[in-house]
Amino acid sequence: MKKYAIVGFGCAGYHGARAIRQTDPAGQIVVYSDHGQPPFNPMLTTYYAGDVLRLSAAFPFGTLPEIKRSLALTLHTHSRVRQVLAEEKTIVLEDGTAEGGFDAILIATGANALVPGPLRQGGGRFFVIRTLEDTQLLRQRLEEEPVRRAVVVGGSMVGIKVVELLHRRGIEVTLADGAPYLFPLAAYESTAHEIQGRLDRLGIRQIYGAQVSSIQPEGVLLADGRQLKADLVCLCIGTRANLELVSNTQALEGQPIQIGRGIIVDQHMASSCPGLYAAGDCCEGINLQTGKTAIIGLWANAGAQGDCAGRNMAGCRTSYYGNILHNITHFFDMDFIGLGDPALPGQRHLFQGRDFTVEIALDGTQLNSVNILGNYQISGILKNHLTKRLLGGQPQLTPAQLGLMARQGISREFLNLIGGGKS
């Protein structure tokens, strides 16, 4: 009977465990989680914080007892792993307890909210939004004390949702970001400016190109000396992969674990150290557009990576082709979808629909990126089309896809640009 270890129990860890159990019904699966909650979707944190979702809705796979029973897991909660002894395939916990004899180990430790060191030195309190605990702390603060003014640092997908939930509570909100415009990793400048104009009309103050120097008791101090007064400050400037475990791990002689911004893995989700796999926001998988490894922090991507890792750990040779940058969010009654890397070259083409816009970047006939504002229904078709072309598939949209796009109001001329073939 094989024995498997999974360190971290979010989306990637759950899918890894499920794939192992589907492939090896008799194997022993030991899960180590540093908290006592079931896998929690961090993309739903702001919905829970804003009372849009009940807490139970943020646990898409059920309760811990349900998961433990259905997957026949040995589950260790509140158990922080300090070290992996790769040669011995042994897990060492923070208290020194060790368990060995594993055939394969999956590291699925995820990521935490990024907080640069200098921002911690101003003496001011701030909140982040990533984990369930983070969300509960923010909810508690909003319920216990009145908040008149707030500053959200970071125009990220999470940041804009925090701005929304604070604004809906009648709080005067300022959004501050060091980037020149909103969503710089996902949006074209033209799309960002359109969204920023809509936020202006809602009364949301926005400051771009503004580096934050420190967070102080009375608010936020910018690098240019301006001070933004606030009763509440929330940092939403990105995430950082949880790599402390890997830095403590003893790899096999001559086989160090390769690390970039995350654990570097191949198409089988295997690290450079035999028997050690990684999945989710702690690892760098394949970016289809560049062919290089990168962290692509998507819920679905973490699930696919975990599934691939679990199957390979259990002896079923499986490959995961990778993914593209993909962001979709709904805020202030707007839908924004960014597909692909907006920094890649390409001639821009804009389609203005009745109540939505689609802008694309074409490098010759290669579709490199897409921005959609106001119509999420077509995003799945365009992502599928972009991904399929990167994998060497047919360059044309299928008749069914063409029909669905046409029903959404996309012109034939624009469809031909995307890959509709000749009219």
C-alpha positions in Angstrom: 0.0 0.0 0.0 1.4 3.4 -1.0 1.5 6.3 1.4 1.1 9.9 0.4 1.5 13.3 2.1 -0.2 16.5 1.2 1.0 19.7 2.9 -1.6 22.4 2.7 -5.3 21.9 2.2 -6.8 24.5 -0.1 -8.1 24.0 -3.6 -4.9 22.3 -4.9 -4.5 20.1 -1.9 -8.1 18.9 -2.1 -7.9 18.1 -5.8 -4.6 16.3 -5.2 -6.2 14.2 -2.5 -9.3 13.5 -4.6 -7.1 12.5 -7.7 -5.0 10.1 -5.5 -8.1 8.5 -4.1 -9.7 8.1 -7.6 -6.4 6.5 -8.9 -5.4 4.5 -5.8 -8.5 3.5 -3.7 -6.3 1.6 -1.1 -3.5 4.2 -0.6 -3.0 6.1 2.7 -3.4 9.8 2.3 -2.1 12.0 5.1 -3.0 15.7 5.0 -1.3 18.4 7.1 -3.1 21.7 7.4 -2.0 24.6 9.5 -5.6 25.6 10.3 -8.8 23.9 11.2 -11.1 25.0 8.3 -12.1 23.1 5.2 -10.7 24.3 1.9 -11.7 27.9 1.5 -12.0 29.9 -1.7 -10.0 33.1 -1.3 -11.9 34.6 -4.3 -15.0 34.7 -2.1 -13.5 36.6 0.8 -14.9 40.0 -0.2 -18.3 38.5 -0.8 -18.3 37.1 2.7 -16.9 40.3 4.2 -19.7 42.2 2.5 -22.5 39.9 3.7 -23.2 38.8 0.1 -22.5 35.2 0.9 -23.0 33.1 4.0 -19.8 31.6 5.4 -20.8 28.1 4.4 -20.8 29.1 0.7 -17.1 29.8 0.9 -16.4 26.1 1.5 -17.2 24.6 -1.9 -16.1 21.0 -1.1 -18.1 20.7 2.1 -17.1 20.4 5.8 -13.9 18.8 7.0 -15.7 15.7 8.4 -17.5 15.2 5.0 -14.2 15.5 3.1 -12.3 13.3 5.5 -14.9 10.6 5.2 -15.5 10.8 1.4 -11.7 10.7 0.6 -10.7 8.4 3.5 -8.0 10.9 4.7 -5.8 10.9 7.7 -6.2 14.6 8.5 -3.9 16.6 10.8 -5.3 20.1 11.4 -3.4 23.0 13.1 -0.2 21.1 12.1 2.4 23.3 10.6 5.1 21.5 8.7 8.6 22.8 9.3 10.7 20.6 7.0 10.5 17.8 4.4 13.4 15.4 4.5 13.3 14.5 0.8 15.7 11.6 0.8 13.9 9.8 3.7 10.4 11.1 2.4 9.7 12.3 5.9 7.6 15.2 7.2 8.8 17.1 10.2 6.3 19.2 12.1 7.0 22.5 14.0 7.1 20.7 17.3 9.7 18.2 16.1 7.3 15.3 15.5 8.3 13.3 12.4 6.4 10.9 10.2 8.1 9.0 7.4 7.6 6.3 4.9 5.9 8.4 2.2 6.1 7.4 -1.4 5.3 10.9 -2.7 4.7 14.3 -1.2 2.6 17.2 -2.5 3.4 20.8 -1.4 0.2 22.9 -1.7 0.9 25.7 0.8 -0.7 28.4 -1.3 0.1 32.1 -0.9 -0.5 34.9 1.6 -1.2 38.6 1.2 1.9 40.6 0.3 2.9 43.1 2.9 6.3 44.8 2.2 8.4 45.3 5.3 8.5 49.2 5.2 4.7 49.4 5.4 4.8 47.6 8.7 7.1 50.3 10.3 4.7 53.3 10.5 2.8 52.1 13.6 -0.6 52.1 11.9 -3.0 49.2 11.9 -4.0 47.7 8.5 -6.0 44.8 7.2 -5.4 42.4 4.4 -7.8 40.1 2.6 -6.7 36.6 1.7 -7.6 34.1 4.4 -10.8 33.4 6.3 -9.1 34.9 9.4 -8.3 38.0 7.5 -11.9 38.4 6.4 -13.3 37.8 9.9 -10.9 40.5 11.3 -12.2 43.1 8.7 -15.8 42.2 9.4 -15.3 42.5 13.1 -13.6 46.0 12.7 -16.5 47.2 10.5 -19.1 46.0 13.0 -17.5 47.2 16.2 -16.4 50.8 15.4 -17.7 53.5 13.0 -15.6 54.1 9.9 -16.0 57.4 8.0 -12.9 57.3 5.8 -10.9 54.4 4.4 -7.9 53.9 2.1 -7.5 50.8 0.0 -3.9 50.4 -1.1 -3.8 48.4 -4.4 -6.0 48.5 -7.4 -6.1 44.7 -7.7 -9.1 42.4 -8.4 -9.4 42.0 -4.6 -8.8 45.7 -4.0 -11.6 46.9 -6.2 -14.0 44.5 -4.4 -12.9 45.9 -1.0 -13.5 49.4 -2.3 -17.0 48.3 -3.4 -18.0 46.8 0.0 -16.7 49.8 1.9 -18.5 52.3 -0.5 -21.8 50.4 -0.1 -21.5 50.9 3.6 -21.4 54.7 3.1 -17.7 55.0 3.8 -15.7 57.6 1.9 -13.1 55.5 0.1 -9.8 56.4 -1.6 -8.1 53.9 -3.8 -4.3 54.4 -4.0 -2.0 52.4 -6.3 1.7 52.8 -7.4 0.7 51.7 -11.0 -0.2 54.3 -13.6 -3.7 52.9 -14.0 -6.1 50.3 -12.7 -5.5 46.6 -13.2 -2.2 47.0 -15.1 -1.5 43.3 -15.2 -4.8 42.5 -16.9 -6.3 45.7 -18.5 -5.3 47.8 -21.4 -4.8 51.4 -20.5 -7.9 52.3 -22.5 -10.1 49.8 -20.6 -8.6 51.0 -17.3 -9.4 54.6 -18.0 -13.0 53.7 -18.9 -13.4 51.9 -15.6 -11.7 54.8 -13.7 -14.1 57.3 -15.2 -17.1 55.2 -14.0 -15.6 55.0 -10.5 -15.1 58.8 -10.6 -18.8 59.3 -11.3 -19.6 57.1 -8.3 -17.5 59.4 -6.0 -14.6 57.0 -5.6 -11.4 59.0 -5.1 -8.5 57.4 -7.0 -4.7 58.1 -6.9 -2.4 56.4 -9.3 1.4 56.5 -9.6 1.4 56.9 -5.8 3.9 54.9 -3.9 2.9 54.3 -0.3 5.7 55.1 2.2 4.1 53.9 5.4 0.9 53.2 7.2 0.5 55.4 10.3 -2.1 55.6 13.1 -3.9 58.5 11.3 -3.8 57.0 7.8 -1.5 56.5 4.8 1.7 58.4 4.0 2.7 58.6 0.4 6.3 58.8 -0.9 5.7 62.4 -2.2 4.7 63.5 1.4 0.9 63.5 0.9 -1.1 62.0 3.8 -4.4 60.3 3.2 -6.4 60.4 6.4 -8.3 57.2 7.2 -10.0 55.4 10.0 -9.3 52.1 8.2 -6.6 51.0 5.8 -6.7 47.8 3.7 -3.7 46.4 1.8 -4.6 44.6 -1.5 -1.3 44.8 -3.4 -0.9 41.1 -4.3 0.2 37.8 -2.9 3.4 36.0 -2.1 3.9 32.3 -2.4 4.3 30.4 0.9 7.8 29.1 0.4 9.1 28.9 4.0 8.7 25.1 4.0 10.8 24.7 0.8 13.5 26.9 2.2 13.8 24.6 5.2 13.6 21.4 3.1 16.6 19.2 2.7 16.6 18.2 -1.0 18.4 15.2 -2.4 22.1 15.6 -2.9 22.7 17.2 -6.3 18.9 17.8 -6.7 18.1 21.1 -5.1 14.5 22.3 -5.4 14.3 25.0 -8.0 12.5 28.1 -6.8 11.6 31.3 -8.6 8.7 33.3 -7.3 7.3 29.8 -6.6 8.3 26.2 -6.7 9.1 25.4 -10.3 7.4 22.3 -11.6 7.2 20.5 -15.0 4.1 19.4 -16.9 3.6 16.6 -14.4 3.6 19.0 -11.5 6.9 17.4 -10.3 9.5 19.6 -8.7 13.2 19.2 -9.5 13.5 16.9 -6.4 12.3 13.4 -7.1 9.1 12.4 -5.3 8.2 16.0 -4.4 5.3 17.7 -6.2 3.8 21.1 -6.0 0.4 22.6 -7.1 -1.5 25.9 -6.6 -0.4 29.4 -5.7 2.9 28.2 -4.2 4.2 26.9 -7.6 5.2 28.1 -11.0 3.5 26.1 -13.8 3.6 26.6 -17.5 2.5 29.9 -19.0 1.2 28.9 -22.4 1.9 32.3 -24.0 5.5 32.5 -23.0 6.5 28.9 -22.6 8.1 29.8 -19.3 7.0 29.0 -15.8 4.9 31.5 -13.8 2.5 31.7 -10.9 -1.0 31.9 -12.4 -3.2 32.4 -9.3 -6.5 31.1 -10.5 -8.9 28.9 -8.5 -9.5 26.6 -11.5 -5.7 26.5 -12.3 -5.0 25.3 -8.7 -7.6 22.6 -9.0 -6.2 21.3 -12.4 -2.6 21.4 -11.0 -3.6 19.5 -7.9 -5.5 16.9 -10.0 -2.5 16.4 -12.2 -0.1 16.1 -9.3 -2.3 13.6 -7.5 -2.6 11.3 -10.5 1.1 11.3 -11.1 1.8 10.7 -7.4 -0.4 7.6 -7.6 1.4 6.3 -10.7 -1.0 7.5 -13.5 1.2 9.4 -15.9 -0.6 12.7 -16.6 0.3 16.1 -18.1 -1.1 19.5 -17.5 -0.5 21.8 -20.5 -0.5 25.0 -18.4 -2.7 28.1 -18.6 -2.9 31.7 -19.6 -3.4 34.9 -17.5 -7.1 35.2 -16.9 -8.9 37.6 -14.7 -12.7 38.0 -14.3 -14.4 40.1 -11.7 -17.7 41.8 -11.1 -17.8 45.1 -9.2 -20.2 48.1 -9.0 -22.5 46.3 -11.5 -19.6 46.1 -14.0 -18.0 42.9 -15.5 -14.3 43.0 -16.4 -12.5 40.1 -18.0 -8.9 40.1 -19.0 -7.6 37.2 -21.1 -3.9 36.8 -21.9 -1.0 39.1 -21.2 -1.8 42.7 -22.2 1.9 43.5 -22.3 2.4 41.2 -25.3 2.6 43.0 -28.7 -0.3 43.4 -31.1 -2.5 45.8 -33.0 -5.6 46.8 -31.1 -9.1 46.4 -32.4 -12.1 47.6 -30.5 -15.7 46.5 -30.9 -18.3 48.7 -29.2 -21.5 46.8 -28.5 -24.8 48.1 -27.2 -23.8 47.9 -23.6 -20.3 46.3 -23.7 -16.9 46.6 -25.3 -14.5 44.0 -26.5 -10.9 45.0 -27.3 -8.3 42.6 -28.6 -4.6 42.6 -29.5 -3.6 40.8 -32.7 0.0 40.1 -33.6 -0.5 39.2 -37.2 -3.2 36.5 -37.0 -2.2 35.5 -33.4 -4.7 36.6 -30.8 -2.5 37.7 -27.8 -5.0 39.2 -25.4 -8.6 40.3 -24.8 -10.3 42.9 -22.6 -14.1 42.6 -22.2 -16.0 45.2 -20.3 -19.7 44.4 -19.7 -20.3 40.9 -21.2 -19.0 37.9 -19.3 -21.1 35.5 -21.5 -18.5 35.5 -24.3 -15.4 35.2 -22.1 -15.4 31.4 -22.0 -15.5 31.1 -25.8 -12.7 33.6 -26.2 -10.5 31.9 -23.6 -11.1 28.5 -25.1 -10.2 29.9 -28.5 -7.1 31.6 -27.3 -5.9 28.6 -25.4 -6.7 26.2 -28.3 -4.6 28.2 -30.7 -1.7 28.2 -28.3 -1.9 24.4 -28.2 -1.9 24.1 -31.9 -5.6 23.7 -32.5 -7.8 25.0 -35.3 -7.5 28.8 -35.7 -11.2 29.2 -36.5 -14.1 29.5 -34.1 -16.6 26.7 -34.4 -20.0 27.3 -36.0 -21.6 27.0 -32.5 -19.2 29.5 -31.0 -19.8 31.9 -33.9 -23.5 31.6 -33.4 -23.3 32.3 -29.7 -21.0 35.3 -30.3 -23.3 36.7 -33.0 -26.3 36.4 -30.7 -24.4 38.5 -28.2 -24.2 41.2 -30.8 -20.6 40.8 -32.1 -20.3 41.9 -35.7 -19.2 39.5 -38.4 -16.3 41.8 -39.3 -15.0 41.6 -35.7 -15.6 37.8 -35.6 -13.4 37.4 -38.7 -10.6 39.2 -36.9 -10.8 36.9 -34.0 -11.0 33.7 -36.0 -14.3 33.4 -37.7 -13.1 32.6 -41.1 -14.1 34.3 -44.2 -17.7 35.5 -44.7 
